[in-house]
């Protein structure tokens, strides 16, 4: 995974509430166990019409909006526990998802795949969605080290598990973290002999 310390970018507003993992990546695309290519099908049924043509009304197809930050409505990532949803978001290029609530399993899957889920108060989320919708080039700063989301409408501190924060800051997955502790593990084992 890439190291995540500080991100300054624009955002894509998706004010829909209760976005479940089947809307993020439809079940028909879950045949692969390889992460590659999932980003091509993120929000597939919203991005494309039934005839396969592009849905010009969907925000990901609107060239006014871009960036690696997704600002979503309340209760993002609900539904099934499929990790493929995080794969699809990461494959598309999202590094951060901001919402007022995340399903616990989705939150864990996102963190395990290098995506930072930031939970903010509902009123702040509504104001941020409006700001980004009205001004698409709004810059947003995510300072992971200090756990602060900085926006033109104000700043919000956010919570993150300390282990997952360490992993994101260093670009570690769980195996990389264990490898980083190799010398300490060897020293502990040597004491046990």
C-alpha positions in Angstrom: 0.0 0.0 0.0 1.0 3.6 -0.4 1.9 5.7 2.6 -0.9 8.1 3.6 0.3 11.1 5.7 -1.4 14.1 4.2 -3.8 14.5 1.3 -4.8 17.7 -0.5 -7.4 17.1 -3.2 -10.8 17.8 -4.5 -13.8 15.6 -3.9 -16.7 13.9 -5.6 -20.1 14.5 -3.8 -22.5 11.6 -3.7 -25.3 12.6 -1.2 -27.2 9.3 -1.5 -27.8 7.7 1.9 -27.6 4.0 2.7 -25.3 3.1 -0.1 -24.7 -0.6 0.3 -21.9 -2.8 -1.0 -24.0 -4.2 -3.9 -24.4 -0.6 -5.2 -20.7 0.0 -4.8 -19.8 -3.2 -6.7 -22.7 -5.3 -8.0 -22.6 -9.0 -7.1 -22.2 -10.1 -10.8 -18.7 -8.7 -10.7 -17.5 -10.8 -7.7 -16.2 -13.8 -9.5 -12.6 -12.7 -9.3 -10.4 -13.1 -6.3 -7.9 -10.7 -7.8 -8.2 -7.0 -7.0 -7.3 -5.8 -10.5 -10.1 -4.3 -12.6 -12.7 -3.8 -9.8 -12.4 0.0 -10.1 -13.8 -0.3 -13.7 -17.1 -1.4 -12.2 -17.5 0.8 -9.1 -21.1 2.0 -9.0 -21.6 0.2 -12.3 -25.4 0.3 -12.2 -25.4 4.0 -11.5 -22.6 4.9 -13.9 -24.2 3.1 -16.9 -27.7 2.8 -18.2 -29.2 -0.7 -18.8 -28.2 -0.5 -22.5 -24.5 0.0 -21.5 -24.4 3.7 -22.4 -22.9 6.2 -19.9 -25.4 7.8 -17.5 -24.5 11.5 -17.9 -26.5 12.3 -14.8 -24.3 10.3 -12.4 -21.7 12.3 -10.6 -18.7 10.1 -11.5 -19.5 10.9 -15.2 -19.7 14.6 -14.6 -16.3 16.2 -15.6 -16.9 19.1 -13.2 -16.0 16.7 -10.3 -12.8 14.8 -9.8 -10.5 13.8 -7.0 -9.6 10.9 -4.7 -12.0 11.9 -2.0 -15.6 10.6 -2.1 -18.1 12.5 0.1 -21.2 10.2 0.6 -24.5 10.3 2.4 -25.2 8.7 5.8 -24.7 5.0 6.4 -22.1 4.2 3.7 -21.0 0.6 3.0 -24.0 -1.1 4.6 -25.2 -4.5 3.4 -23.0 -7.5 2.8 -19.5 -7.8 4.1 -17.8 -8.0 0.7 -14.3 -6.7 0.7 -14.7 -6.2 -3.1 -16.5 -2.9 -2.4 -13.2 -1.5 -0.9 -11.3 -3.0 -3.8 -13.6 -1.3 -6.3 -13.3 2.1 -4.5 -9.5 1.8 -4.3 -9.2 0.6 -7.9 -11.2 3.6 -9.1 -8.7 5.9 -7.2 -10.5 6.8 -4.0 -8.2 7.3 -1.0 -10.8 8.8 1.4 -14.5 8.3 1.9 -16.3 10.9 4.1 -19.7 10.1 5.6 -21.6 10.6 8.8 -21.7 6.8 9.4 -20.0 3.7 8.1 -20.9 0.0 8.5 -18.3 -1.5 10.7 -17.2 -4.3 8.3 -16.9 -1.8 5.4 -14.8 0.5 7.6 -12.4 -2.4 8.4 -12.2 -3.5 4.8 -11.5 0.1 3.7 -8.7 0.5 6.1 -7.2 -2.9 5.1 -7.1 -1.7 1.5 -5.6 1.8 2.1 -8.8 3.8 2.1 -9.4 6.2 5.0 -13.0 6.3 6.1 -13.6 9.6 7.9 -16.8 9.9 10.0 -18.1 13.4 10.5 -21.3 14.9 12.2 -24.4 14.9 10.0 -24.8 18.6 9.9 -21.1 19.1 8.9 -21.6 16.4 6.2 -24.6 18.2 4.8 -22.7 21.5 4.6 -19.6 19.9 3.1 -21.7 18.1 0.4 -23.4 21.4 -0.5 -20.0 23.3 -0.6 -18.4 20.7 -2.9 -21.5 20.4 -5.1 -21.7 24.2 -5.5 -17.9 24.6 -5.9 -16.4 21.5 -7.5 -12.8 22.7 -7.2 -13.0 23.0 -3.4 -9.8 21.8 -1.8 -10.0 19.5 1.1 -7.0 18.6 3.3 -6.8 15.3 5.3 -4.0 15.4 7.9 -3.9 11.8 9.1 -1.0 12.3 11.5 -3.0 14.9 13.4 -6.4 13.3 12.6 -7.8 16.5 11.2 -10.1 17.1 8.2 -9.6 20.7 7.0 -12.2 22.3 4.7 -13.4 25.8 3.8 -16.4 25.3 6.0 -14.3 24.4 9.0 -12.2 21.7 10.5 -13.2 18.4 12.1 -11.1 16.0 14.2 -11.7 12.4 13.3 -11.1 9.0 15.0 -9.1 6.1 13.7 -7.8 2.9 15.3 -4.2 3.6 16.3 -2.9 0.4 14.7 -4.7 1.2 11.4 -3.3 4.7 11.6 0.2 3.4 12.0 -0.3 1.0 9.0 -1.6 3.8 6.8 1.1 6.2 7.8 3.7 3.6 6.9 2.0 2.1 3.9 1.7 -1.3 5.7 -0.8 -4.0 5.3 -1.0 -6.5 8.2 1.9 -8.7 6.8 4.1 -5.6 6.2 3.5 -4.6 9.8 4.7 -8.0 11.1 7.7 -7.9 8.8 8.6 -4.4 10.2 8.7 -6.1 13.7 11.0 -8.9 12.5 14.0 -7.8 14.7 11.8 -7.5 17.8 10.2 -10.9 17.1 13.6 -12.5 16.7 14.8 -10.8 19.9 11.7 -12.1 21.8 12.2 -15.6 20.4 15.9 -15.6 21.4 14.8 -14.8 25.1 12.5 -17.8 25.0 15.3 -20.3 24.2 
